[in-house]
């Protein structure tokens, strides 16, 4: 048996004794989890917006040490330190062969309920990883597990969004939302060569962190963000906008900020089904709008290298480090925005 964070009901998780995972397929490995985390998207399950069954194990961000390997695993052995991608891919279907691992026909997300593959989560002492040769990466020797963890989800999600926004040397960029993904997007945009990054949020403490990383800041609680963007860009707008909140209001705000011919990349996770798309505005301004699941496998090697080389420090968003047994308190702190990022230590 092992300890695992389990969904109980809307707004309730508990750490319980559950069966340890076992190898089910030759491509599996079992990982002893060394670090896991509570992600913003976990709150959608916590709030009941995405269905979970009582007793399901939560979580999808993790690092660990390999304990056991299936017979067909070729890249990993017992004792290797690894980070997992938050979504799995098979590596052999048509989508994977095109490099579109996020569209894999067998894709699943750890700890995201029956709709997303019914794969047990990683907020636990052990986790089973299917198709391990595809869905794990070695952690570089000089990199701490705590930093590497971010490459498996939110850093690589943000970096992928920056790539999708066509950010390159000399770009001007607005980041809407300075939560953990937004902070990762700021660092990613700068790593890709952006010369001007403008961060927008309602919370002053988030904006101060953004400023310390090199962003100009706009507090939308006491100023007009669109007006400020236009003033800072001689009335044209920015080359790219990354929407890192999730929701129709902030997506529509992005259309007001981007210059003609610019790019919008929406990366904020939302349970909203539809929104009124500004078709005429998008057409006349020739705006490229990109939204979709993160292709972690495409970019994780690059983000691990950026962390290892000191170009990006994802640990700046960590506010709390708690024992796995304290996960219920961690969820409460994160849900009430007392915490910005909670790391759980099994």
Residue pairs with C-beta under 8 A, 6 or more apart in sequence:
1 17
1 18
1 19
1 20
2 17
2 18
2 19
2 20
2 124
2 125
2 126
3 15
3 16
3 17
3 18
3 124
3 125
3 324
3 325
3 346
4 15
4 16
4 18
4 57
4 120
4 121
4 123
4 124
4 125
5 13
5 14
5 15
5 57
5 58
5 59
5 121
5 123
5 124
5 324
5 327
5 344
6 13
6 14
6 15
6 16
6 18
6 54
6 55
6 56
6 57
6 58
7 13
7 45
7 46
7 52
7 53
7 54
7 55
7 56
7 57
7 58
8 14
8 54
8 55
9 54
10 46
10 47
10 48
11 46
11 47
11 48
11 335
12 328
13 46
13 58
13 327
13 328
13 331
14 328
15 324
15 325
15 327
15 328
16 55
18 55
18 57
18 124
20 30
20 125
20 126
21 30
21 120
21 126
21 127
21 128
22 30
22 128
23 29
23 30
23 68
23 69
23 70
23 128
24 128
24 130
25 70
25 130
26 70
26 71
26 72
26 73
27 70
27 72
27 73
27 130
27 131
27 132
27 133
28 69
28 70
28 73
28 128
28 129
28 130
28 132
29 66
29 67
29 68
29 69
29 70
29 73
29 76
29 128
29 129
29 132
29 136
30 66
30 67
30 68
30 69
30 126
30 127
30 128
30 129
31 62
31 64
31 65
31 66
31 67
31 82
31 84
31 126
31 127
31 128
31 129
31 136
32 64
32 65
32 66
32 67
32 125
32 126
32 346
33 62
33 63
33 64
33 122
33 124
33 125
33 126
33 127
33 346
34 63
34 64
34 65
34 81
34 145
34 345
34 346
35 62
35 63
35 64
35 145
35 146
35 149
35 343
35 344
35 345
36 59
36 61
36 62
36 63
36 122
36 123
36 124
36 149
36 324
36 343
36 344
36 346
37 59
37 61
37 62
37 149
37 341
37 342
37 343
37 344
38 59
38 123
38 327
38 330
38 331
38 334
38 339
38 341
38 342
38 344
39 59
39 60
39 61
39 86
39 153
39 154
40 154
40 179
40 180
40 181
40 269
41 60
41 112
41 269
42 58
42 59
42 60
42 111
42 331
43 334
43 335
44 50
44 269
44 271
45 52
45 58
45 111
45 112
45 113
46 331
46 335
49 271
50 112
50 113
50 115
50 116
50 271
51 113
51 114
51 115
52 58
52 113
53 113
53 114
56 111
56 113
56 120
56 121
57 111
57 120
57 121
57 122
57 123
57 124
58 111
58 121
58 123
58 327
59 110
59 111
59 121
59 122
59 123
59 124
59 344
60 86
60 87
60 109
60 110
60 111
60 112
60 121
60 122
60 153
61 86
61 122
61 149
61 150
61 152
61 153
61 154
62 83
62 84
62 110
62 122
62 123
62 127
62 149
62 152
63 81
63 82
63 83
63 84
63 139
63 145
63 146
63 148
63 149
63 152
64 81
64 82
64 84
64 127
64 145
65 79
65 80
65 81
65 82
66 76
66 77
66 78
66 79
66 80
66 82
67 78
67 126
68 78
69 76
69 77
69 78
69 132
70 132
73 132
73 133
74 133
75 132
75 133
75 136
76 82
76 132
76 133
76 136
76 138
80 138
81 138
81 139
81 145
81 148
82 136
82 137
82 138
82 139
83 136
83 137
83 139
83 145
83 148
83 149
83 151
83 152
83 300
83 304
84 110
84 122
84 127
84 129
84 135
84 136
84 152
85 101
85 135
85 136
85 137
85 152
85 153
85 296
85 297
85 300
86 109
86 110
86 152
86 153
86 296
87 101
87 102
87 104
87 107
87 108
87 109
87 110
87 293
87 294
87 296
88 104
88 106
88 107
88 108
88 109
88 110
88 117
88 119
88 129
88 130
88 131
88 134
88 135
89 95
89 96
89 101
89 102
89 104
89 106
89 107
89 131
89 134
89 135
89 297
90 96
90 104
90 105
90 106
90 107
90 131
90 134
91 101
91 131
91 133
91 134
93 104
93 105
93 106
94 105
95 101
95 103
95 104
95 105
96 104
96 134
99 295
99 298
100 295
101 107
101 134
101 295
101 296
101 297
101 298
102 292
102 293
102 294
102 295
102 296
102 297
103 293
106 131
107 117
108 116
108 117
108 118
108 119
108 130
109 116
109 117
109 119
110 119
110 120
110 121
110 122
110 127
111 119
111 120
111 121
111 122
111 123
112 119
112 121
119 130
120 127
120 128
121 127
123 324
123 327
123 344
124 324
124 346
125 324
125 346
129 135
129 136
134 297
135 297
137 151
137 152
137 300
137 301
137 304
139 145
139 148
139 304
140 148
140 304
140 305
140 308
142 308
143 304
143 307
143 308
146 315
146 318
146 343
147 307
147 313
147 314
147 315
148 304
148 307
149 343
150 156
150 184
150 303
150 307
150 314
150 315
151 300
151 303
151 304
151 307
151 314
152 296
152 300
153 294
153 296
154 180
154 181
154 184
154 314
155 184
155 187
155 188
155 303
155 307
155 312
155 314
156 294
156 296
156 299
156 300
156 303
157 181
157 184
157 267
157 294
157 296
158 181
158 182
158 184
158 185
158 187
158 188
158 242
158 244
158 267
159 184
159 188
159 191
159 299
159 302
159 303
159 306
160 267
160 294
160 295
160 296
160 298
160 299
161 185
161 188
161 242
161 244
161 265
161 266
161 267
161 294
162 173
162 185
162 188
162 189
162 192
162 240
162 242
162 265
163 192
163 299
164 263
164 265
164 290
165 173
165 240
165 241
165 242
165 263
165 264
165 265
165 290
166 239
166 240
166 263
166 288
167 173
167 188
167 189
167 192
167 193
167 194
167 239
167 240
167 263
168 192
168 193
168 194
169 192
169 193
169 195
170 193
170 194
170 195
171 189
171 192
171 193
171 194
171 195
171 196
171 239
171 240
172 194
172 195
172 196
172 197
172 198
172 233
172 238
172 239
172 240
173 189
173 194
173 196
173 197
173 198
173 238
173 239
173 240
173 241
173 242
174 197
174 198
174 199
174 200
174 229
174 238
174 240
174 241
174 242
174 254
174 257
174 258
175 182
175 185
175 186
175 189
175 197
175 198
175 199
175 200
175 210
175 215
175 241
175 242
175 244
176 182
176 200
176 225
176 241
176 242
176 243
176 244
176 245
176 250
176 253
176 254
176 257
177 200
177 201
177 243
177 244
177 245
177 250
177 268
178 186
178 199
178 200
178 201
178 203
178 206
178 207
178 209
178 210
178 244
179 201
179 206
179 244
179 245
179 340
180 317
180 340
180 341
181 244
181 267
181 268
182 199
182 201
182 206
182 210
182 242
182 244
182 245
183 206
183 209
183 210
183 213
183 316
183 317
184 312
184 314
184 317
185 242
185 244
185 267
186 197
186 199
186 210
186 213
186 214
186 215
187 213
187 312
187 313
187 314
188 312
189 197
189 240
189 242
190 197
190 213
190 214
191 306
191 311
191 312
194 240
196 216
196 232
196 238
197 214
197 215
197 216
198 215
198 216
198 217
198 218
198 229
198 232
198 238
199 207
199 210
199 211
199 215
199 216
199 217
199 218
200 217
200 218
200 220
200 225
201 207
201 210
201 217
201 219
201 220
202 219
202 220
202 221
203 221
203 337
204 219
206 340
207 217
207 218
207 219
208 217
209 316
209 317
210 217
211 217
212 316
213 316
216 232
218 225
218 228
218 229
225 253
225 257
226 253
226 256
226 257
229 237
229 238
229 257
230 236
230 237
230 257
233 259
236 259
236 260
237 257
237 258
237 259
237 260
237 262
238 257
238 258
238 259
238 262
239 258
239 259
239 262
239 263
240 258
240 262
240 263
240 264
240 265
241 254
241 257
241 258
241 262
241 263
241 264
241 265
242 264
242 265
242 267
243 250
243 251
243 253
243 254
243 264
243 265
243 266
243 267
243 268
244 267
244 268
245 268
246 268
246 269
246 270
246 272
247 268
247 270
247 272
248 272
248 275
248 276
250 268
251 264
251 266
251 275
252 275
252 276
252 278
254 264
254 266
255 264
255 278
255 281
255 282
255 285
255 287
255 289
258 264
258 285
258 287
259 285
260 285
260 286
260 287
261 285
261 286
261 287
262 285
262 287
262 288
263 287
263 288
263 289
263 290
264 287
264 288
264 289
264 290
265 290
265 291
266 289
266 290
266 291
267 291
267 294
281 287
282 289
303 312
306 312
307 313
307 314
317 340
317 341
318 340
318 341
318 342
318 343
319 339
319 340
319 341
319 342
320 330
320 333
320 339
320 341
320 342
320 343
321 342
321 343
321 345
322 329
322 330
322 342
322 343
322 344
322 345
323 344
323 345
324 344
324 345
324 346
326 344
327 344
330 339
330 342
330 344
331 342
333 339
333 342
334 341
334 342
